C-alpha cells in the first residue's frame, strides 16, 4: 500500500470533494480516497503506486488543479 497526497486547487464545497472521491475510487488499484476542500488536499491510498499519474489525470479531468512541489 502507498498513500499519496495531492494539493488540489478549485475545491470549494463538499460537492467538489464528492466528485473527486467518486471519480478516483473507481480507478483500479485505488483502495481509499479522502478529499478535503477546507484543507485543499486529496489523500489516496493505493494498492499499487504505479497508478499515481492516472489518479492525477482523473482529478485534472474534473477541472481541478494540482499544485506541484
Backbone as numpy.savetxt, mean C-alpha at the origin, in Angstrom:
# Nx Ny Nz CAx CAy CAz Cx Cy Cz
8.34 -13.92 5.59 7.50 -12.74 5.59 8.38 -11.49 5.59
7.89 -10.48 4.92 8.60 -9.20 4.86 7.57 -8.08 5.01
7.88 -7.11 5.86 7.00 -5.95 6.03 7.63 -4.76 5.35
6.84 -4.09 4.53 7.33 -2.88 3.87 6.38 -1.73 4.19
6.94 -0.55 4.26 6.15 0.64 4.57 6.36 1.68 3.47
5.28 2.19 2.94 5.32 3.22 1.92 4.75 4.50 2.50
5.41 5.63 2.27 4.84 6.94 2.58 3.98 7.31 1.37
2.70 7.50 1.59 1.76 7.73 0.49 1.12 9.11 0.63
1.17 9.87 -0.45 0.55 11.19 -0.49 -0.79 11.08 -1.21
-1.76 11.85 -0.74 -3.04 11.92 -1.42 -4.17 11.23 -0.68
-3.87 10.48 0.37 -4.94 9.88 1.17 -5.52 10.96 2.07
-6.84 11.14 2.02 -7.47 12.20 2.81 -8.60 11.70 3.72
-8.92 10.40 3.63 -10.03 9.88 4.42 -9.96 8.36 4.51
-10.87 7.79 5.29 -10.90 6.34 5.43 -11.29 5.67 4.11
-12.01 6.37 3.26 -12.34 5.83 1.94 -11.08 5.57 1.13
-10.13 6.49 1.22 -8.84 6.31 0.53 -8.11 5.09 1.09
-8.10 4.97 2.42 -7.47 3.82 3.05 -8.09 2.52 2.52
-9.41 2.49 2.48 -10.10 1.28 2.05 -9.84 0.94 0.59
-9.77 1.95 -0.27 -9.46 1.71 -1.69 -8.10 1.04 -1.83
-7.12 1.55 -1.09 -5.78 0.97 -1.16 -5.79 -0.45 -0.60
-6.41 -0.64 0.56 -6.44 -1.97 1.16 -7.09 -3.00 0.23
-8.23 -2.65 -0.34 -8.95 -3.58 -1.22 -8.15 -3.94 -2.46
-7.42 -2.98 -2.98 -6.63 -3.21 -4.19 -5.39 -4.05 -3.89
-4.67 -3.71 -2.84 -3.39 -4.37 -2.56 -3.59 -5.78 -2.00
-4.62 -5.99 -1.19 -4.82 -7.32 -0.59 -5.12 -8.38 -1.64
-5.61 -7.96 -2.81 -5.91 -8.90 -3.90 -4.66 -9.44 -4.58
-3.54 -8.77 -4.39 -2.31 -9.18 -5.06 -1.78 -10.48 -4.47
-1.37 -11.37 -5.35 -0.81 -12.63 -4.89 0.49 -12.37 -4.13
0.61 -12.96 -2.95 1.79 -12.78 -2.14 1.63 -11.77 -1.02
0.47 -11.09 -0.99 0.21 -10.11 0.08 -0.56 -10.80 1.20
-0.03 -10.70 2.40 -0.64 -11.33 3.57 -1.59 -10.37 4.30
-1.17 -9.10 4.43 -1.98 -8.11 5.17 -1.62 -6.71 4.71
-2.59 -5.79 4.84 -2.40 -4.39 4.45 -3.01 -3.50 5.52
-2.24 -2.50 5.94 -2.75 -1.47 6.84 -2.47 -0.12 6.19
-3.48 0.71 6.11 -3.31 2.04 5.52 -3.82 3.08 6.52
-3.09 4.19 6.64 -3.49 5.26 7.54 -3.34 6.60 6.84
-4.48 7.25 6.58 -4.39 8.58 5.96 -3.83 9.58 6.96
-4.09 9.38 8.25 -3.60 10.32 9.27 -2.07 10.29 9.35
-1.48 9.10 9.23 -0.03 8.96 9.27 0.60 9.05 7.89
-0.23 8.93 6.85 0.26 9.02 5.48 1.10 7.83 5.06
0.72 6.65 5.58 1.51 5.49 5.19 0.65 4.25 4.92
1.27 3.32 4.22 0.67 2.02 3.95 1.71 0.98 4.35
1.31 0.05 5.20 2.20 -1.03 5.63 1.66 -2.33 5.05
2.55 -3.04 4.37 2.14 -4.27 3.69 3.00 -5.42 4.19
2.35 -6.51 4.57 3.05 -7.72 4.98 3.04 -8.67 3.79
4.23 -8.99 3.30 4.37 -9.81 2.11 4.86 -11.21 2.46
4.34 -12.19 1.74 4.86 -13.56 1.85 6.19 -13.63 1.12
6.30 -12.82 0.06 7.48 -12.83 -0.80 7.84 -11.38 -1.13
9.02 -10.96 -0.76 9.44 -9.57 -0.95 9.61 -9.16 -2.40
9.60 -10.11 -3.32 9.86 -9.79 -4.73 8.71 -9.05 -5.41
7.56 -8.95 -4.75 6.43 -8.26 -5.39 6.28 -6.81 -4.92
7.31 -6.29 -4.30 7.26 -4.91 -3.79 6.91 -3.91 -4.90
7.50 -4.07 -6.07 7.20 -3.15 -7.19 5.75 -3.27 -7.64
5.20 -4.47 -7.59 3.79 -4.69 -7.96 2.87 -3.95 -7.00
3.22 -3.96 -5.73 2.43 -3.25 -4.72 2.49 -1.74 -4.99
3.68 -1.23 -5.27 3.83 0.19 -5.59 2.95 0.57 -6.79
3.00 -0.24 -7.83 2.21 0.04 -9.03 0.73 0.07 -8.72
0.26 -0.84 -7.88 -1.16 -0.88 -7.52 -1.58 0.41 -6.82
-0.74 0.92 -5.93 -1.04 2.17 -5.21 -1.01 3.35 -6.18
-0.01 3.40 -7.03 0.10 4.49 -8.01 -1.07 4.48 -8.99
-1.52 3.30 -9.39 -2.63 3.19 -10.34 -3.96 3.69 -9.76
-4.04 3.78 -8.44 -5.23 4.33 -7.79 -5.21 5.85 -7.74
-4.08 6.45 -8.17 -3.98 7.91 -8.21 -3.24 8.52 -7.04
-2.63 7.70 -6.21 -1.86 8.21 -5.07 -0.39 8.32 -5.47
0.35 9.06 -4.67 1.80 9.21 -4.91 2.56 8.53 -3.79
3.71 7.97 -4.12 4.59 7.36 -3.13 5.82 8.20 -2.99
6.13 8.59 -1.76 7.34 9.38 -1.48 8.51 8.42 -1.43
9.52 8.72 -2.21 10.74 7.89 -2.21 11.70 8.44 -1.18
12.48 7.52 -0.61 13.53 7.95 0.29 13.25 7.79 1.70
